Amino acid sequence: MATNDDPTSAMLRQMMELLARSVQDFWQSVMPAGLNAAAPASPGGHSDAAHWAGLAQRMQQAWLDFHSAAMPEAAAKLADPAPWLALMEQWSGQLPMAGSQGFQQLWADNLALWTSVMSGAGATQAETAGLPRRDRRFRDERWSGHPVFILIHQTYLMMAERIAAMVDDLPAVAPDKREQMRFATRAMLEALSPANFALTNPLVLEKTLETRGENLVRGMEHMLADMKRGQLTHTDPDAFKLGENLATTPGKVVHETPLYQLIQYTPTTKQVGAIPLVIFPPWINRFYILDLNPKKSFIRWAVEQGLTTFVVSWKSADASMADVVWDDYIAAQIEAIDHVRARLNVPSVHTIGYCVAGTTLAATLAVLAKMGEADKVTSATFFTAQVDFADAGELLHFIDQQQLASVSALASEGYLDGRVMAATFNMLRGTDLIWNYVVNNYLLGEEYPAFDLLHWNGDVTNLPARWHKDYLEQLYRDNRLVEANSLEALGFGIDLGQVATPSYVQAGKEDHIAPADSVWKITRHFTGPIRFVLAGSGHIAGVVNPPDSGKYQYWTNDEPVRTLEEFRAGATEHPGSWWPDWIEWIRAHDAKTVAAKGKRVPGGAGDTVIEDAPGRYVMTR
C-alpha cells in the first residue's frame, strides 16, 4: 500500500482535490439558471424529480422492448461481443507501457496543467484562447468556458500526446509493428475522448438541460435502431431511393450472370466514340458512387462526352458464392469485355478499374497478355488502384494472422457481412466516421442529415469470404501480385511486366485507403505508356470531382521521372477536376466516331434487354 510520502499518491490526491473543487464550482454556477430554471413543473403539477424519473422509465422500457424483440440473425452475430473483444484484446496488448518514472512524470505534468488552469479560473474567454493544446473536437467555446471543461479536455489532449509519443520512443520495435501500435493507440485514444461521454461533454449537458432530457431518449432510440441494423447510421435512411434520386442515369441491364449485371447507358449525343467504355467498380461497394446524382455522376458525364458507357454491377455475396475466388472476378472482367465487343461488333474497349477492381483489372490485363489477347483492351484507367502493397497504408494494420482470424470468425455461410468491412473502413477515420456520429446521434439526439455520399457509404456489400481472405493474405500481407507468376488465374501465371496497355493512373493526394505513394508503384511494373495524375483530396472526393464543382486541383508531369517525389517536384498544378484531362487522353487513343444507333441505344428496336438501370443486383442486400 502506498504511504503518505509516495509522490505519485500525493500528486494524485492533489489532482482529485482540484477536480472536486472545480466540479462543485461548476454545478453551483449552472444549477440555479440551469436545471431548476430550465425545467419548470410538468403539466399536472408533477415535480422535476417526477419528470426525470419518467424519462428514465421511458429509456428503461425502450431497452426492455429492444431485448424482447427478435433481432435479425445477421445483426445479432455482429452484436456478439466475443470476436470484437478478441480483436480489442489484441490491440490493447499492443498499447505502449511505460515504467514508473514515465508515469510519475506524466502525473507531474498533469498536476502542473491543472494548477495552471485553476489559478486562472476567473479568466475570460479571450484569455483562454491561448490554451496549450488545440483540437477541433473541442473548438466549441463551451469547452473553454469553464475551468472544469478546460481541465477535462486539456488533460485528455496532453495524455493522448504523451501516450502517442511513448510508441515512438519504444526501443527495438519493428517498423511494421510500430505502425500497428500507432494505429491501435490512436483508435483507443479516439474512443476515450471526453467528447464521447455525456457527463464530460458540456454541449451534451447543455442540450440535456434545454430539452429536459429528450435528447437522451431520442439518442437511445437511434442507438437501439443501429444495434438492430448492426451498423452505425450516418444519414437519414429514408432520404434516398435508387433509381429515383440516386443512380438515375438512364440505361438498361443488357447482360447478367450469377456474379454481376452489365448496364449500358443511353447515349445523349448523336455521335459517339467508336470504342466503348467498360467500368469495373469495386465489388466491396455499390457501383453508384460513380452515379450519385446528375451533378456528381461520372457515368452521366462520360455519356455526355460521347462515350458508349457500360458499368458492371457486382452482386452482393450470399451463400451461393462461398467458393468464389479471384479467378472468378478476372473471368467476369474478361467476359464483360467480350460481351461488349460482341454486342457492338468492335475489336476492343476502353476500361476503368476503381480501387480493388483496378487491382483485378491489372491482373486481367496480364492474363490477356499471356493469352495473346491484349489487343481486346485499347486503354486502361486506374482510379486509386494498387498493385504493389508494400506501402498500402493503414489497412495493413488489419492483416496479421490473429486479426484475420478475428475477421473470419465474423463470416458465416461462405460470405463476410459488408457491415464488418464498413466498420473497418470507419475505424481508419474514427473521429469523423464513428465518434462524431456517436455524439450527434446518441448523445445530442440530433436528427439524421440527408447526404447522398454518406448514404452510399452505409449501403454495404457482402463479400465472398474465401476470396476476401485470399485477397488480404496474398496481396496485402504477402504482396505476391508483384512477384512474376507467383499468383495464377485461369491457368495462367500473372506477370504485371507483360502489361503494355496504355494506362491512365489517378491517385488521391490525401487518400488514406490507397495512398498515393502506393498507387504510384504501378508505374514500376507495367511496361506500356503511363500517364500519372495526382488529384487533390482522397479516395472518393479525389475521384468524384466533376468539372462544374470547381473544387480541388490536380498535378501532371510530362517529364520522365522515377519516383513520386520527383513527380511532385516537377509537377504542374491545374485547378479543378482532372476529368477533362482524362477525356482528352481517351480521345487521343481513338478519335473515330460513329452514329449513336442500333445497339448503341440499349433497348431500341430489336434489342432484348433485362431491365432498367440501375438493376436488381445493386438493390440486393
Secondary structure, 3 states (H helix, E strand, C coil): CCCCCCHHHHHHHHHHHHHHHHHHHHHHHHCCCCHHHHCCCECCCECHHHHHHHHHHHHHHHHHHHHHCCCCHHHHHHHCHHHHHHHHHHHHCCCCCCCHHHHHHHHHHHHHHHHHHHHCCCCCCCHHHHCCCCCHHHCCHHHHCCHHHHHHHHHHHHHHHHHHHHHHHCCCCCHHHHHHHHHHHHHHHHHCCHHHCHHHCHHHHHHHHHHCCHHHHHHHHHHHHHHHHCCCCCCCCCCCCECCCECCCCEEEEEECCCEEEEEECCCCCEEECCCEEEECCCCCCHHHHHCCCCCCHHHHHHHCCCCEEEEEECCCCHHHCCCCHHHHHHHHHHHHHHHHHHHCCCCEEEEEECHHHHHHHHHHHHHHHHCCHHHEEEEEEECCCCCCCCCHHHHHHCCHHHHHHHHHCCECCEECHHHHHHHHHHHCHHHHHHHHHHHHHHCCCCCCCCHHHHHHHCCCCEEHHHHHHHHHHHHHCCHHHCCCCCEECCEECCHHHCCCCEEEEEECCCCCCCHHHHHCHHHHCCCCEEEEEECCCCCCCCCCCHHHCCCEEEECCCCCCCHHHHHHHCEEEECCCHHHHHHHHHHHCCCEEECCHHHCCCCCCCCCCEECCCCHHHCC
